[in-house]
Amino acid sequence: MKAIIETGGKQYYVSEGSIIYTEKLAGDSGDKVVFDKVLMMDGIVGNPYVASASVEGVIVKQGKQRKITVFRYKPNKKSTRVKKGHRQPYTKVEIKKIK
């Protein structure tokens, strides 16, 4: 079975056994996660979501992505040079069951 789910403002095309990286979800490694916002499942398109459909998964890992450097500056002004770093948190989820 295959499905399209929505979480964290993004859509993911998943099947049983697949691993996805989502925006950070609450929980620790080994916790179960249920995605209720199923947009499509086996050719059945929801309006906007498929009724009584859900996708179950298990959190594999909580982590942070690689660091990116954000540098802003305006020429000819010595006071407007800003260098910042950012690491986006993510959750690695393994899909177990599509209902």
C-alpha positions in Angstrom: 0.0 0.0 0.0 1.1 3.5 -0.7 -0.1 6.8 0.7 0.5 10.5 0.6 0.6 12.1 4.1 1.0 15.7 5.3 3.1 16.6 8.3 5.0 19.8 9.2 3.6 21.7 6.3 5.0 19.2 3.8 3.7 16.2 1.9 5.4 12.8 1.8 4.8 9.8 -0.5 5.2 6.7 1.8 4.8 3.0 1.7 5.2 0.3 4.4 8.8 0.0 5.4 9.9 3.3 4.0 12.0 5.8 6.1 11.2 9.5 5.9 12.8 12.6 7.5 10.2 15.0 8.8 10.2 18.3 10.7 10.8 17.7 14.4 8.0 15.7 16.1 7.4 15.2 19.8 8.7 12.0 21.2 11.8 9.9 21.8 13.4 7.0 19.9 11.0 4.0 19.8 7.8 6.0 20.3 4.9 5.4 18.0 3.6 8.1 15.7 0.2 8.3 14.0 -0.3 10.5 10.9 -4.0 11.2 10.5 -3.7 13.7 7.6 -3.8 11.2 4.7 -4.3 13.0 1.3 -4.3 9.9 -0.9 -4.3 6.2 -0.3 -4.2 3.5 -3.1 -5.8 5.8 -5.7 -8.5 7.1 -3.3 -8.2 10.9 -3.1 -9.5 12.7 -0.1 -11.4 16.0 0.1 -9.1 17.3 1.6 -8.2 14.1 3.7 -9.3 10.5 3.3 -11.8 9.6 6.0 -10.8 7.0 8.6 -7.3 6.5 7.1 -4.1 6.7 9.1 -0.4 5.8 8.8 1.5 4.4 11.8 5.2 4.8 12.2 8.0 4.5 14.8 10.5 7.2 15.6 14.0 6.0 14.8 16.0 9.1 15.6 15.9 12.7 16.6 18.7 14.8 15.3 19.9 18.0 13.6 20.9 18.5 10.0 24.3 19.9 8.9 25.1 23.4 9.8 24.5 26.2 7.2 26.1 29.6 7.4 23.9 32.7 7.0 25.9 35.8 6.2 24.4 39.2 5.6 26.3 42.3 4.8 25.9 45.6 3.1 28.8 47.1 1.2 30.5 50.3 2.4 29.1 49.9 5.9 31.3 48.3 8.5 28.5 47.9 11.1 26.3 45.6 8.9 28.1 42.3 8.8 26.2 39.5 10.5 27.4 35.8 10.4 25.0 33.2 11.9 24.8 29.4 11.8 21.7 27.3 11.8 21.0 23.6 12.3 17.5 22.5 11.4 16.1 19.7 13.8 14.5 16.7 12.2 12.9 13.4 13.1 13.7 10.1 11.3 10.5 7.9 11.1 10.1 4.4 9.8 6.6 3.7 8.4 5.1 0.4 9.8 1.5 0.2 8.8 -1.0 2.0 6.5 -4.6 1.6 7.5 
